[in-house]
Amino acid sequence: MDCRIRTRAHRSLGAIAALAAAAGASAAPPAVDVFFKDYAYDTVVISPGGRYLAVTYPSNGTTNAAVIDMQDMKAAALTGYAYPQGVEWIRWKSDEALIYGMTKLDPKSGLRIDNIASVQRDGSRHIFLLDNELPEGAVNWRYLVDEVVDLLPEEPDVVLLSSDGERADYPSAYRVSTRTAGSTMRGRMQGLRFATTRRSVVGSPPGRKCSYLADRKATVRVCTTMELDASRRMLYRAGPDTPWEELEHFPDDSSRMIPVGFTEDDLALVVLSNVERDNYALYVYEPAKRALAELVFEAPGGLDLDEVVHDTYDRSIVAARYHDHGTHTVFFDTLTARAHTALQKLFADSAVTIASRSRDGKKAVVLVTSNNEPGTYYLFDHDGQKVSELVRRAPWLKDAKFGVKKAIEFQARDRTPISGYLTYPAGREPRNLPMIINPHGGPFGIRQIGGFDSEAEFFASRGYAVLQINFRGSGGYGSTFRSAGHREWGRKMQDDITDGVQWAIAEGIADKNRIAIYGASYGGYAAMMGLVRTPELFRCGITFAGVSDLAMLLNTRRVTTGRAYADVPKEVRKYWEDVVGDRKDEAGLRAASPRFNVASIRVPVLIAHGEEDFTVPVEHATLLRDALREAGKPVEYLGVHNEGHGFRDAANRVELYTRIEKFLAQHLPADAPAAPTP
């Protein structure tokens, strides 16, 4: 296979879409791949001058990048990677140059190796800015990570990056040239030769696992650390030649400050903080006083602020974002706020995100999503007040008939308010329906939000209602609700899911004799614990990449895909003990582990797992499978050798959901009532 980077491979916009995937015709019900193939376009970013678009799209079993000239809508491919390598993100450095993140999955160790590369708009002068390579024979429980600290838009040939490639867990900050130094090196990225670059250290790590923040003048002045005891420190310096000092120390994740920017005069920080309050809000923090000052913005209803939006060119914070039953963006810039308000009126009942803009602000790429729309990118011309469609993420879904998604709320047995979402088939009333309970993964800090959900839509297209619950421990609702899930795996967190099932039955939405439970990662664990604790509620259960043995999860030695063992970092072990349970409590961990409680399971089980899963090793799946078989329980198993924690390859996703569809059709038919659960 020719894996060289193509430098002048021009194609029409339609041809790039054809590279992504063949358009699927609508059917009743739609084919499985309609829901689970890769988006035709994932990222779309406008150039500083407003003429070009950088896009990422699927090809060669992975993700690649291209540039589209909006004057003629011709596209030039920038990269030609093949799995297991691919493009993770792309950003404009200038009108003539881009930088992008690429990932290589190492099949021997299961590690992901990240690199950052630069490339000219015409595909020439391809450079790895920092060359991360895994030492021969290394087995480390960590990633080699590069991060962009600042794009330095005022300097055409330099970026500010951090990397721990030279010293594990202690990244330095570098000024890195995006122009070749004149020599070449042979990398391990599919045998290609890349130019080397010049770099200089501008920040030596003052602490472990530093996440750096630069001020408005691009001087590195903040480092947030992750310590071995899982605590975090916020370190600061007044200038490039002054010593680092500790401003704050946070023993755990119940109370934290997250530096996100500087004030206009560079004298104070802007932070997301839940210190002395329950939910994250945006504050000004004064380093001289080591104290929070002005409250900039807080979300209504006790919700957490999820993120802030930065201006690419002047480093200011222009907006903050939070979720309730939809996505809400609050702008601090008057001009952008007016544009967003006008766009929101135009796309009523949709979430409008200004994804990127030109340097002068006259043109912007806008992403519009909704419960029934995975995403369409538009070009907004501020001067002409015009909006024109650019590309759809999934053009094959344009005329699809989607289910109905509604926000729901109920009270758990201890009167804790619980929220979530109900999706049910189009053209049906939400009455007496077969239902799939779908707990989310994570579990902590993760939550279900409004918007398009391919899994829920897939199940709805097959005639099932889908209930997705934000049980305690979920994010977005403040630290009290999040920490209420600590050490409640298989207990109160599971009770919330059970109470959601009972609510759906009491409301007449779910047929009590036709309910299944399915989840991935923590959701897979919750699915199996649902079968263990309340076997009378479910007709069948499905776990994908799920935990089955809590003691194994907490083990200080983690098996890798090469069947070797690697030490789990101390701070990771500390975190999981804090939120899951004491490793010494063997009886408690065993009681909350599906693997050791299969005797309680009465219904068929489907287990799916990637055999190169480094987050939840495949042993969780195989040991659960073996325990079910030994107990005489009906179980099906799907193991995929070239996948990790979740299936990256679209063909493997299609295989997974095809198996799930057949399993449900056999054990939970949607078209006729089933016999009562034994």
C-alpha positions as a printed Julia matrix, in Angstrom:
678×3 Matrix{Float64}:
   0.0     0.0    0.0
   1.27    3.46  -0.9
   1.13    5.42   2.36
   3.0     8.49   1.24
   1.45   11.86   2.0
  -0.29   13.21  -1.07
   0.66   16.82  -1.63
  -1.43   17.98  -4.61
  -4.27   15.48  -4.82
  -7.17   17.78  -5.75
 -10.71   16.51  -5.6
 -14.11   18.07  -5.74
 -16.06   18.48  -2.52
 -18.34   15.67  -3.62
 -15.37   13.38  -4.17
 -14.12   13.93  -0.64
 -17.6    13.05   0.63
 -17.44    9.88  -1.45
 -14.13    9.06   0.21
 -15.88    9.32   3.56
 -18.67    6.86   2.88
 -21.15    5.9    0.24
 -24.46    7.63   0.77
 -27.01    5.27   2.26
 -30.57    5.26   1.05
 -33.28    5.57   3.67
 -35.09    2.35   4.43
 -37.58    1.12   7.0
 -35.81    0.43   9.23
 -32.52    1.95   8.05
 -29.5    -0.32   7.72
 -27.23   -0.62  10.75
 -24.35    1.21   9.08
 -26.52    4.31   8.57
 -26.19    4.97  12.29
 -22.64    3.83  12.95
 -20.42    4.65  10.01
 -17.99    7.52  10.37
 -19.2    11.05   9.7
 -18.44   12.3    6.21
 -16.94   15.36   7.89
 -16.04   15.68  11.55
 -14.05   18.9   11.92
 -14.47   22.01   9.73
 -12.26   25.03  10.52
 -12.06   28.31   8.59
  -8.69   29.91   7.77
  -7.66   33.27   9.25
  -8.29   35.06   5.94
 -11.67   33.36   5.5
 -11.02   31.7    2.11
 -10.18   28.09   3.03
 -11.63   25.3    5.14
  -9.63   22.58   6.86
 -11.66   19.39   7.23
 -11.17   15.92   8.68
 -12.82   12.95   7.01
 -12.63    9.12   7.09
 -10.4     7.2    4.68
  -8.06    4.19   4.81
  -9.82    2.94   7.93
  -8.84    6.06   9.88
  -9.2     9.87   9.83
  -7.36   12.14   7.4
  -7.3    15.86   6.64
  -7.93   18.02   3.56
  -8.21   21.71   2.62
 -11.14   23.11   0.63
 -10.83   26.35  -1.35
 -14.23   28.02  -1.01
 -13.75   29.98  -4.24
 -14.23   26.84  -6.33
 -14.97   24.23  -3.6
 -12.03   22.12  -4.77
 -10.34   20.0   -2.12
  -6.69   19.03  -1.64
  -5.83   16.08   0.61
  -3.21   16.89   3.25
  -2.65   13.45   4.77
  -2.97    9.84   3.69
  -2.63    7.87   6.91
  -3.95    4.35   7.31
  -5.05    2.6   10.51
  -3.65    2.4   13.2
  -2.57    6.01  12.62
  -4.82    8.96  12.04
  -5.56   12.65  12.45
  -7.15   13.66  15.77
  -7.58   17.42  15.23
  -6.49   20.21  12.88
  -6.03   23.98  13.28
  -4.81   26.83  11.11
  -1.44   28.34  11.97
  -1.74   30.93   9.2
  -3.43   31.17   5.79
  -0.55   29.13   4.37
   0.14   26.6    7.13
  -1.71   24.25   9.47
  -0.87   22.1   12.46
  -2.63   18.88  13.4
  -2.55   16.19  16.04
  -2.01   12.61  14.98
  -2.21    9.41  16.96
  -0.53    6.08  16.52
  -1.82    3.07  18.42
   1.01    0.74  19.37
  -0.32   -2.83  18.89
   2.24   -4.43  21.2
   1.66   -2.35  24.31
  -1.78   -0.9   23.67
  -0.39    2.59  24.23
  -1.44    5.61  22.23
   1.42    7.78  21.01
   0.48   11.38  20.22
   2.4    13.67  17.9
   1.86   17.15  16.49
   2.74   17.9   12.88
   2.75   20.97  10.67
   2.01   21.1    6.95
   1.64   23.76   4.29
  -1.78   24.36   2.78
  -0.67   22.71  -0.46
   0.48   19.58   1.41
   4.2    20.36   1.2
   6.83   20.72   3.95
   5.39   18.06   6.24
   7.07   18.19   9.67
   6.7    16.42  12.99
   7.16   19.19  15.55
   7.99   16.8   18.39
   8.94   13.21  17.64
   7.46   10.93  20.29
   8.47    7.31  19.88
   7.93    4.46  22.29
  11.23    2.96  23.48
  11.74   -0.56  22.2
  10.08   -3.08  24.49
   8.55   -0.42  26.74
   5.39   -1.26  28.68
   4.18    1.89  30.41
   0.77    2.72  31.85
   0.79    6.18  30.32
   0.5     8.09  27.1
   3.26   10.05  25.42
   1.48   13.37  25.05
   2.08   16.61  23.18
  -0.24   19.56  23.76
  -0.7    22.96  22.15
  -0.18   25.71  24.72
  -0.55   28.61  22.26
  -0.7    28.9   18.47
   1.24   32.19  18.54
  -0.84   33.68  15.68
   1.38   36.78  15.63
   4.45   34.68  14.77
   4.15   32.91  11.39
   6.67   30.1   11.96
   6.57   29.27  15.69
   4.12   27.51  18.02
   4.14   26.97  21.78
   3.88   23.29  22.72
   4.34   21.08  25.75
   5.59   17.5   25.75
   6.66   14.85  28.23
   8.6    12.97  25.56
  11.96   13.74  27.19
  10.94   13.1   30.8
   7.96   10.93  31.61
   5.2    12.76  33.52
   7.16   16.03  33.57
   6.34   17.94  30.37
   8.36   20.99  29.38
   7.01   23.91  27.38
   8.78   24.62  24.08
   8.86   27.24  21.38
   8.93   25.05  18.29
   9.72   26.11  14.75
   7.27   24.96  12.1
   9.97   25.31   9.43
  12.55   22.64   8.66
  16.04   22.9   10.08
  17.39   21.3    6.92
  17.81   17.67   7.96
  15.46   14.71   7.96
  14.76   11.8   10.24
  13.11    8.47   9.66
  10.09    8.18  11.92
   8.01    5.12  12.77
   4.93    6.64  11.2
   4.43    4.14   8.37
   8.07    4.46   7.3
   7.79    8.09   6.2
  10.61   10.6    6.38
   9.88   13.86   8.13
  11.92   16.99   8.59
  13.24   17.81  12.05
  12.59   21.18  13.7
  14.31   23.57  16.04
  12.91   24.07  19.53
  13.82   25.87  22.75
  12.58   25.34  26.29
  10.55   28.25  27.67
   9.17   26.44  30.7
  10.82   23.66  32.69
   8.29   21.62  34.64
   7.78   22.99  38.18
   5.6    20.02  39.05
   4.31   16.65  37.97
   2.07   16.38  34.9
   1.98   20.13  34.33
  -0.83   21.52  32.23
   0.47   24.92  31.12
  -1.38   28.19  30.52
   0.09   31.23  28.76
  -0.95   34.84  29.3
  -2.19   37.32  26.66
   1.44   37.91  25.57
   2.04   34.15  25.17
   4.29   33.88  28.25
   3.89   30.57  30.11
   2.86   31.55  33.65
   0.54   28.87  35.08
   0.99   25.15  35.65
  -1.69   22.88  37.1
  -0.19   19.64  38.38
  -1.43   16.13  39.15
   0.36   14.69  42.17
   0.94   11.06  43.08
  -1.73   11.28  45.79
  -4.25   12.45  43.14
  -4.25   15.99  44.52
  -3.66   19.03  42.31
  -1.59   22.16  42.73
  -2.01   25.48  40.94
   1.42   27.01  40.35
   2.09   30.56  39.11
   4.86   32.92  38.18
   4.69   36.66  37.61
   6.98   36.55  34.57
   9.32   34.3   32.56
  12.29   34.95  34.85
  10.54   34.82  38.22
  10.28   31.68  40.37
   7.2    29.49  40.45
   5.02   29.66  43.56
   2.12   27.57  44.73
  -1.18   29.47  44.77
  -3.6    26.69  45.68
  -3.62   23.01  46.6
  -6.69   20.82  46.09
  -6.6    17.47  47.95
  -9.33   15.85  45.82
 -11.78   16.6   43.03
 -14.58   17.81  45.31
 -13.21   21.37  45.23
 -11.02   22.8   42.49
 -10.01   25.78  40.41
  -9.27   25.33  36.73
  -7.27   28.22  35.19
  -8.71   29.04  31.75
  -7.22   32.45  30.9
  -5.91   35.83  31.97
  -7.56   39.2   32.38
  -6.82   41.84  29.74
  -3.99   43.38  31.78
  -2.41   39.95  32.5
  -2.42   40.68  36.24
  -5.14   38.23  37.25
  -6.36   34.79  36.22
  -9.76   33.7   34.99
 -10.75   30.36  36.53
 -13.58   27.88  36.62
 -14.09   27.25  40.34
 -16.37   25.39  42.72
 -14.44   26.46  45.82
 -16.89   27.24  48.63
 -19.81   26.53  46.32
 -21.4    23.43  44.83
 -21.2    24.14  41.12
 -18.48   25.44  38.78
 -18.73   29.13  37.92
 -16.42   31.61  36.18
 -14.33   33.91  38.42
 -11.45   36.34  38.35
  -8.66   35.12  40.67
  -6.07   37.54  42.07
  -2.65   35.85  42.52
  -1.36   38.65  44.76
  -4.16   37.99  47.26
  -4.46   34.27  46.5
  -8.21   34.69  46.45
 -11.2    34.68  44.19
 -12.43   38.14  43.31
 -15.16   38.98  40.8
 -17.81   36.45  39.85
 -17.95   36.67  36.06
 -20.78   34.23  35.33
 -22.67   31.32  36.88
 -25.17   29.0   35.22
 -28.76   29.09  36.47
 -30.33   26.29  38.47
 -27.16   25.16  40.24
 -25.67   23.69  37.05
 -21.95   23.51  36.36
 -20.33   25.62  33.69
 -18.84   23.01  31.38
 -16.33   25.03  29.36
 -15.21   28.42  28.15
 -14.68   29.56  24.56
 -11.48   31.42  23.64
 -10.84   33.84  20.82
  -8.23   32.15  18.62
  -6.42   35.37  17.84
  -6.31   37.54  20.99
  -6.63   34.77  23.67
  -9.62   36.45  25.34
 -12.53   34.45  26.77
 -15.55   35.25  24.63
 -18.15   32.81  25.98
 -19.07   30.18  28.56
 -21.15   27.07  27.96
 -23.41   24.87  30.1
 -26.07   22.21  29.57
 -29.46   21.57  31.04
 -31.84   19.96  28.55
 -29.94   21.66  25.76
 -26.66   23.44  25.09
 -26.47   27.07  26.21
 -23.67   29.46  25.23
 -23.41   32.85  26.94
 -21.27   35.38  25.05
 -19.28   38.2   26.66
 -18.48   39.79  23.29
 -21.39   41.96  22.11
 -20.83   41.48  18.36
 -20.58   37.7   18.62
 -23.56   37.59  20.97
 -25.71   39.42  18.41
 -24.62   37.08  15.63
 -25.32   34.01  17.77
 -28.77   35.33  18.75
 -29.66   35.87  15.09
 -28.44   32.4   14.18
 -30.31   30.81  17.07
 -33.54   32.42  15.85
 -32.88   31.11  12.36
 -32.25   27.57  13.63
 -34.95   27.34  16.28
 -34.99   24.16  18.4
 -31.36   23.49  17.47
 -28.04   24.03  19.2
 -25.91   26.6   17.35
 -22.13   26.59  17.92
 -19.76   29.08  16.33
 -17.05   26.55  15.59
 -14.39   28.9   14.17
 -14.1    32.35  12.64
 -11.8    34.37  10.42
  -9.32   36.79  11.96
 -11.47   39.84  11.17
 -14.62   38.13  12.44
 -16.48   38.69   9.19
 -16.85   35.0    8.38
 -17.54   32.09  10.68
 -18.17   28.36  10.46
 -21.29   27.45  12.41
 -22.27   23.94  13.52
 -26.0    23.29  13.95
 -27.12   20.16  15.81
 -30.35   18.93  17.37
 -31.98   15.8   18.73
 -32.63   14.78  15.11
 -29.58   16.31  13.44
 -26.04   15.0   13.99
 -24.67   18.22  12.59
 -24.55   20.5    9.56
 -21.8    23.07   9.03
 -22.78   26.48   7.66
 -20.82   29.53   6.54
 -21.99   32.77   8.18
 -21.1    36.01   6.38
 -21.4    38.76   8.97
 -21.26   41.68   6.53
 -23.91   40.27   4.22
 -25.84   38.62   7.07
 -25.99   35.49   4.92
 -25.93   31.83   5.96
 -25.06   29.11   3.44
 -24.77   25.36   3.94
 -21.25   23.94   3.66
 -21.3    20.23   4.51
 -23.36   17.75   6.5
 -21.71   15.42   8.95
 -23.97   12.57   7.83
 -25.64   13.44   4.51
 -27.14    9.95   4.29
 -29.36   10.84   7.28
 -30.83   13.95   5.64
 -34.24   12.4    4.98
 -34.24    9.82   7.77
 -37.21    9.51  10.11
 -35.96    9.91  13.66
 -37.4     9.04  17.03
 -38.78   11.52  19.54
 -36.41   12.6   22.32
 -37.73   14.24  25.48
 -36.17   15.34  28.75
 -37.56   13.54  31.82
 -37.3    13.93  35.59
 -38.25   11.74  38.54
 -37.35   11.25  42.2
 -35.19    8.4   43.42
 -36.3     6.37  46.43
 -34.48    8.76  48.79
 -36.13   11.75  47.02
 -32.96   12.73  45.16
 -34.05   14.42  41.9
 -32.86   12.51  38.83
 -33.0    13.69  35.23
 -32.46   12.01  31.89
 -33.86   11.45  28.42
 -36.53    9.29  26.87
 -36.33    8.46  23.16
 -39.16    6.53  21.51
 -40.06    5.47  17.96
 -41.45    7.99  15.5
 -45.18    7.66  14.94
 -45.73    5.86  18.24
 -47.2     7.05  21.5
 -44.91    6.54  24.52
 -47.25    3.91  25.94
 -46.55    0.27  26.8
 -43.39    0.13  24.68
 -40.52   -2.34  24.81
 -37.69   -0.45  26.46
 -33.89   -0.47  26.65
 -32.3     1.09  29.73
 -29.0     2.65  28.65
 -26.77    3.85  31.55
 -23.84    6.03  30.5
 -20.14    5.29  30.95
 -17.55    7.17  32.97
 -19.23    7.27  35.37
 -18.09   10.38  37.28
 -18.35   13.76  35.62
 -19.96   12.19  32.53
 -23.62   12.86  31.78
 -26.32   12.4   29.2
 -27.1    15.64  27.34
 -29.58   16.67  24.71
 -28.72   16.29  21.06
 -28.36   13.54  18.5
 -27.56   10.09  19.89
 -26.87    7.41  17.27
 -27.42    4.51  19.69
 -30.77    5.8   20.92
 -31.9     6.52  17.36
 -30.81    3.05  16.24
 -32.83    1.37  18.98
 -35.84    3.64  18.33
 -35.71    2.72  14.63
 -36.07   -0.92  15.71
 -39.18   -0.17  17.75
 -37.7     0.31  21.23
 -38.01    3.16  23.69
 -34.67    4.15  25.25
 -34.24    5.53  28.78
 -30.95    7.29  29.61
 -30.54    8.37  33.23
 -28.17   10.82  34.9
 -27.75    8.81  38.08
 -25.85   10.26  41.05
 -22.17   10.58  40.22
 -22.99   12.12  36.85
 -21.45   15.47  35.95
 -23.01   18.87  35.38
 -25.13   19.01  38.54
 -22.55   20.15  41.08
 -20.0    18.48  43.32
 -22.52   17.18  45.89
 -24.41   15.19  43.27
 -21.18   13.97  41.69
 -19.59   12.87  44.97
 -22.86   11.2   46.05
 -21.87    8.41  43.67
 -18.49    7.78  45.28
 -18.2     4.2   46.52
 -21.78    3.54  45.41
 -21.01    1.26  42.47
 -23.71   -1.41  42.44
 -25.48    0.37  45.29
 -27.14    3.82  45.23
 -25.98    4.51  41.68
 -27.65    1.25  40.69
 -30.75    2.13  42.72
 -31.17    5.3   40.66
 -31.22    3.22  37.48
 -33.72    0.78  39.01
 -35.9     3.68  40.16
 -35.85    5.01  36.61
 -37.14    1.67  35.32
 -39.91    1.67  37.91
 -40.8     5.26  36.97
 -41.12    4.3   33.29
 -43.36    1.37  34.22
 -45.52    3.47  36.58
 -45.92    6.16  33.91
 -47.16    3.52  31.47
 -44.28    4.17  29.07
 -42.61    0.78  29.37
 -44.15   -2.67  29.09
 -42.94   -4.23  32.33
 -42.43   -7.58  30.6
 -40.28   -6.16  27.77
 -37.31   -4.32  29.26
 -33.6    -4.86  28.54
 -30.5    -3.13  29.86
 -27.45   -2.23  27.79
 -24.38   -0.1   28.47
 -20.71    0.44  27.65
 -17.76    0.79  30.05
 -19.31    1.73  33.42
 -22.65    1.4   31.67
 -21.76   -2.21  30.87
 -20.98   -2.78  34.54
 -24.33   -1.22  35.51
 -26.12   -3.41  32.98
 -24.73   -6.58  34.54
 -25.36   -5.35  38.09
 -28.93   -4.63  37.06
 -29.28   -8.29  36.11
 -27.69   -9.3   39.42
 -29.67   -7.05  41.76
 -33.05   -6.85  40.0
 -33.23   -9.88  37.69
 -37.02   -9.73  37.63
 -36.97   -6.4   35.75
 -35.11   -7.44  32.6
 -35.55   -9.85  29.71
 -31.87   -9.7   28.7
 -28.69   -7.67  29.19
 -25.77   -6.45  27.09
 -22.36   -5.26  28.28
 -19.82   -3.62  25.96
 -16.28   -2.94  27.28
 -17.73   -3.3   30.76
 -16.11   -3.81  34.15
 -16.98   -7.11  35.8
 -14.53   -7.37  38.72
 -13.94   -4.34  40.97
 -10.89   -5.89  42.64
  -9.32   -6.32  39.21
 -10.13   -2.68  38.4
  -8.29   -1.6   41.54
  -5.33   -3.9   41.02
  -1.94   -2.22  41.25
  -0.82   -4.24  38.23
  -2.82   -3.95  35.01
  -2.59   -6.48  32.24
  -1.73   -4.98  28.84
  -2.67   -6.15  25.37
   0.65   -7.95  25.03
  -0.35  -10.0   28.08
   2.44   -8.34  30.03
   1.8    -6.45  33.25
   2.41   -2.78  33.95
   2.22   -0.75  37.14
  -0.86    1.44  37.37
   0.25    4.95  38.41
  -0.19    5.69  42.08
  -2.46    8.69  41.5
  -4.76    6.58  39.31
  -4.96    3.88  41.97
  -5.68    6.51  44.63
  -8.48    8.07  42.58
 -10.18    4.74  41.87
  -9.98    3.68  45.51
 -11.56    6.98  46.5
 -14.49    6.56  44.15
 -14.91    2.76  43.93
 -13.82    1.23  47.23
 -11.0     0.05  49.46
  -8.84   -2.65  47.85
  -8.67   -4.39  51.23
 -12.47   -4.76  51.39
 -12.51   -8.04  49.48
 -16.03   -9.0   50.53
 -17.5    -5.62  49.58
 -15.79   -5.56  46.2
 -16.84   -9.13  45.49
 -20.47   -8.39  46.38
 -20.49   -5.5   43.86
 -18.77   -7.44  41.06
 -20.98   -9.12  38.4
 -18.39  -11.83  37.77
 -18.89  -13.3   41.25
 -22.68  -13.01  41.29
 -23.77  -14.71  38.09
 -25.96  -17.11  40.07
 -28.48  -14.27  40.41
 -28.67  -13.67  36.65
 -31.73  -15.31  35.06
 -31.72  -13.98  31.5
 -29.53  -14.16  28.37
 -26.4   -12.0   28.24
 -24.4   -10.62  25.32
 -20.79   -9.59  26.07
 -18.71   -7.53  23.61
 -15.16   -6.34  24.18
 -12.08   -5.12  22.34
  -9.22   -7.52  22.95
  -6.73   -4.64  23.02
  -8.65   -2.66  25.62
  -6.12   -1.05  27.96
  -8.7     0.83  30.07
 -10.86   -2.18  30.97
  -8.76   -5.22  29.99
 -10.51   -7.96  28.07
 -10.16  -10.31  31.07
 -13.2    -8.54  32.54
 -15.2    -9.91  29.62
 -13.69  -13.38  29.32
 -13.88  -14.12  33.04
 -17.52  -13.0   33.17
 -18.26  -15.12  30.09
 -16.61  -18.16  31.65
 -18.45  -17.67  34.95
 -21.79  -17.48  33.15
 -21.03  -20.61  31.13
 -19.94  -22.53  34.22
 -23.2   -21.54  35.92
 -25.2   -22.76  32.92
 -26.42  -19.3   31.95
 -27.08  -18.4   28.31
 -24.32  -16.08  27.07
 -23.03  -14.84  23.72
 -19.56  -13.35  23.27
 -18.02  -11.02  20.69
 -14.31  -10.27  21.02
 -12.54   -8.12  18.43
  -8.77   -8.43  18.31
  -7.85   -5.03  16.84
 -10.0    -2.81  19.04
  -9.55   -1.08  22.37
 -11.97    0.64  24.77
 -14.72    1.18  22.24
 -14.6     0.25  18.58
 -12.73    2.74  16.42
 -13.27    0.97  13.09
 -16.7     1.54  11.52
 -16.9    -2.04  10.21
 -16.42   -3.36  13.74
 -19.11   -1.02  15.06
 -21.51   -2.27  12.41
 -20.7    -5.86  13.37
 -21.33   -5.06  17.04
 -24.72   -3.46  16.53
 -25.77   -6.12  14.04
 -25.13   -8.69  16.78
 -27.03   -6.53  19.28
 -29.97   -6.21  16.88
 -30.18   -9.99  16.42
 -29.8   -10.6   20.15
 -32.63   -8.19  20.97
 -34.86   -9.57  18.21
 -34.49  -13.02  19.76
 -34.87  -12.14  23.43
 -36.82   -8.86  23.38
 -38.9    -8.73  20.19
 -40.28   -5.26  19.64
 -43.32   -6.24  17.59
 -45.14   -8.52  20.03
 -45.47   -8.84  23.82
 -43.15  -11.35  25.41
 -44.01  -13.86  28.09
 -43.57  -12.65  31.67
 -40.08  -12.88  33.11
 -39.65  -16.13  35.06
